[in-house]
């Protein structure tokens, strides 16, 4: 149902860019700050926007703290959190 609502909202609003997509009006937006330890915030911001942009997620970088400020509905932000946790792990040692 949620996916159908997002698709209808995107079609009605004529939004084609992942960076400008907005969630349906009925879903409240939440903002989370993710402080990164290993990943580059600028690169991860692009990844998050590419994957979740059509769901209305926006990501902004705070370069000073290497943090991501991400806004979206709570359910999608949980998916974003899981992805960030995986991508922010230390790189495995090279052999």
Buried (B, 14 or more C-beta within 10 A) or exposed (E): EBEEBBEEBBEEEEBEEBEBBBBBEEBEBBEBEBEBEEBBBEEBBBBBBEBBBBBBBBBBBEEEEBBBBBBBBEEBBEBBEEBBEEBBEEEEEEE
